[in-house]
Amino acid sequence: MFGKSNTPTPAPVNKTLRPTLTTGAPSLIAADVRITGNLTAKGEIQLDGIVEGDVRADTLIVGDSGAIKGAVSADAVTVRGVVEGQIRCRSVRLEKTARVKGDVWHETVSVEAGAMIEGHFVHTQNNNDKIAKVVGDISDHAKKPAAVVNGASVSG
């Protein structure tokens, strides 16, 4: 009745565990956000604000109000806004509101009527090596992250 129970005691809870970051949801940069420095994310970035620096992600969507002044490196890029700098990706889509000033290195490209580009399209068969080089170059220039949110780091 008051003796020892045969039920095992639960293990103590470790309260210092940090939440695991997942790349399931895109990192959103709102229209009223301005970032000065490099932006790197595993997963998708939806950019509606302004970045003055290099951007690297698996997937990048530059919204109508989005703007980048720097190099872009991603597996897939969709541009509806402005990019001033080189784009290196496997697949690029320039929608009718896109304004690009710089060369675009790609395996596949889609350009809607109305999109504007000042630069060259450079078709590559296997862009992975070139993307890796740009990613390495971006990483070499990246400073200590100023913030890390949902797997995205901002450096300045």
Order of alpha helices (4+ residues) and beta strands (2+ residues): beta-beta-beta-beta-beta-beta-beta-beta-beta-beta-beta-beta-beta-beta-beta-alpha-beta-beta
